Amino acid sequence: MTMTPENYKDDDSIKIDPTAMLHPSVELDSGVVIGPYSIIGEKVKIGKNTRVAPHVVVGRLTTIGSGCRLFQFSSVGAEPQDLGYDGEDTEAIIGDNNIIREFVTIHRGTAKDAGKTIVGSNNLFMNYTHVAHDCIVGDNVVMANCATLAGHVEINDHAIIGGLSAIHQFTRIGAYVIIGGGSIVTQDIIPFVMAVGNRATMRGLNLIGLRRAGFARSDISEIKKAYTLLFRSSKNLKDATEELLKEAGESENIKKITEFIKNSKRGVIRDKGKKGNEED
């Protein structure tokens, strides 16, 4: 059913092109713009001031927050690419102020997991990036062109995924991680580091990223000491992690690292070598 602006006559800030098609159950907040030939599915909710460009498809049971921009030919909330999916009512939930560029695809969850694909706020998804079913993407994440997440992947806040990179299913990427372009990631990557390669290995700390993010020198020094103990000492990872826990005290940065390692199911990638250079 095609809906016209008359359906939203109580709020004339909403702009819907006459060629757009919206299901009668769609809920639009004030300031929403729907461009020509876009299709908005059943039980979709779109937040304040979000702009949907021409030729966008938003699948059923999708929630999009405020201030988002969906560019032409993007597809959000489509059915998951999972052979076990049988039409269940699963969701895609997208936060505020996300930029979703051309040909980006974000799929709904599956019943075998929590049934939700969740994207946080203030993220940039460049052209052709893909977020598969049941992924969790945090806040302030950048996915460069053609970066791809398989199902059940978790990306923590402030991570940057380089172009043409692929993340294996059930893999977790820690906060403030930067992954070089063209990487294949098959194991978890702890917070605060750089990684690149096929298969990806760590290349030291993301020092530039931490400085740009406003980390204090003392925090960076603390993280660097932890990294050295974990990956550039003679201790195995389990023993080094236990030692770090004892020494960490109330440090939130160290807790992020140790808890991430302890909760890893796929194992964490390791350092390229003791002669690696964080400034490379």
N, C-alpha and C positions, 0 to 999 in steps of 0.2 A: 504494500500500500504506500502510495506517495503522500507524504505529509507536506503541507504548505505552511507558511508563517502564521496563517490563521489559527492553526492548532496551538500556537503559543502567543495568542493575542494579548495575554496578560503581561507579557514582557517583550516589548518591542526592541530590546537590545539583542535578541536572538535573531540571527540571520541564516536562513535556509534557502539555498538555491532551488528554484522550482524543479530542476532536473534531479535533485537528490532524492533518494528513497529511504524512508525511515519506517521502522516497524511501529505500530501504534503504542507499544509499551515503552518506547524510548523516553528517557528522562533527561532533559537538558537544563542546565543552570544558566543564569543570566550571562550575556556576553558571548555565548557560544556561536561560532560561525561554521556552517556546513557548506562546503564548496560544491560546484557542479558535478553531477554524476557519482557522487559518493553514496555508499550504501551502509546504513546503520542498522544492525540486527536487533533481534528480540531481547528485551530486558537489558538494554545497554544504558549505562548512566555516564553522562559527560559533565565534568565540572566547569565552574565559572571561567569564562574567558579563554577556553580552549578553542583552538582554530583547526579545523579539518579541511585540508586542501582538496582540490578536485581529484576524483578517481581513487578515493580511499575506501577500503572495506573494513568495517569494524564488526566482528562476529558477535554472536549472541552471548549473553551473560558476561559481558565485559564492562568493567568500571574504569573510567579514565578521570583523573583528578583535574585540578584547575591549572590554568596557565600552560597547558601542553600545546605543542605544535606537531601535527601529523602531516607530513608532506605527501605529495602526489604518489600514488601507486604503492603506498605502504599498506600492510595488512596486519591488523591487530585483533587477537581473539579468535583466530581460526581454529578448527579442530586440530588436535595433536596428531603428529605423524607417528602414531604408535599402532602397531597391528592389533594390540589388545583393546584399543578403544572401541566402544560399542554404543556411542551416542549418549553417554552419561552427561548429566548437567554439571559440567565442570566450569571453572572460571579463569579469567585473566583479570588481574587487579593491577592497575598502573597508577602511580602517585602523581605528584604535582610537578609542573615546570619541566617536563621531559621534552626533548627534541627528538622526534622520530623521523628520520630522513627517508629519501626515496627507496622503495623496494625493501624496506625493513619488514621482517616477519616476526611476530610474537604470538606464540600459540597457547591455547588454554591447557590446563592441567589434565591429569588422568585420574581415574578412580583408584588405581593401584597405589597412588601416593596421596597427598593431602587434597588433591582435586583442584589445586590452584597454582597458576603461574603468577608470581608476585614481583613487581618492579617498583622500586622506591621512587625517590624524587630527585630532580636536578641532574638527570642523566642525559648523555648524548649518545644516540645510536646512529652512526653514520651509514651511508648507503650500503644496502645489501646485507646488513648484519642480521643474525638470526638468534632468537631466544626460544629454545624448545620448551616442551611441556614440563611443568613442575619445577622450573628453575626459580631461584630466588636471587634477584639483583638488588643490591643495596642502594645507597644514595651517592650522588656525585661520581658515578661511574662513566667512563668513556669506552665505547667499543668502536674501533676504527673500521674502515671499509672492509666488508666481507668477513669480519670476525664472526665465529659461529660457536654457540653453546649447544651441546647435546642435552638430552633430558636430565633433570634432577641436579643440575649444576648450581652451585652457590657462589655468587660473586659479592665480596664484602665491599664496604664503602671506600670510595676514592681509588678504586682500582682502574688501571688503564690496560685494555686488551688491544694489542697491535693488530694492524690489518692482516687479513688472510690467515689469522690464527684459528685453531680449532681446539676446543676444550672437551675432553672425554666425559661421558656421562658419570654422574655422581662425584665429580671432582669439585674441590673447593678452592677458591682463590682468596687469599687474605687481604686485609685492608692495606691500602697504599702500595699495592704491588703494581709493577709495570712489566708487561710481557711484550717482548720484541715481536715485530711483524713476522709472519710466516711460521710461527711456532706451533708445535703439536704438544699439548699438555695432557698427560695421562695420570699424573699424581697431584696431590694437593701442593699448593705453594703457600708457605707461611707468610704472615704479614711483613711489610716494610722492605721487601726485597725486589731485585730485578731477576728476570728469567727470560731465556730465549733458547730456541733450538728445536730440533726434531730428533729424539724426544727432548723436551725442555729441561735445562739444568739452571741452577741459580748462578748468577754472576755478581754476587755481592749485594750490598744494601742499595736501596733506591734513595741515595743521599740527596740528589737534586730535588726529587719529589718531596722528601721530608722537609728540606729547607724551605721550599716554596709553600708548603702547607703550614709553616710557622712553628715547627718543632724546635724547642730550645736546644742549645748545644749540649746541655747535660742529658737531655732525653736521647739525643742521637748517639752520644757517647755510651750511654747505658745499653741501647739497642745493639750498637756495634760490638760491645763486649759480649753480649749474649750470643750474637751471631758467631763470633770467634769461638766461643766455648762449644756451641752446638755443632759447628760444621768445619772448624779448622783446628780442632784439638785432636788429641789421640783417643779421646773418650768416645764410646758408642753413643748413639743418639738418646737411648733410654736413660743411661746414666747421666749424661750431660743435662738432660731435661730435668731429672730429679735434683741435680745439684743446683740448677738455675732456680727451681722452685724454692729451695731452701734459702737462697741468697736474695730472692726477689723482693721480699718484704711486701710492701703495699704498692709496688710499681704496677700501674695499669698496663703499660706497654709490654712489660715482661709477661704479665698474666695473659695478655692477648696471644703472645707467641706460644707459651707453654700449654695453654688450654687448647689452642688450635692443634698443636702436635698430638696432645692426648686424645682429642676427639677425631683424629684422622682415621678413616677406614681404608683408604687406598694407599696410605703411606705418603710421605712428603718427598718432594724432589730434593736432591742434594746439590752441594756446591760443586762447581766445575773443577775446582782444585785449590789447594792451599795457596797457590800463587796468583789466584784471581785478583782482579783490581776493581774495587767498587766504582772507580771513576771512569771505567771503560765505557 
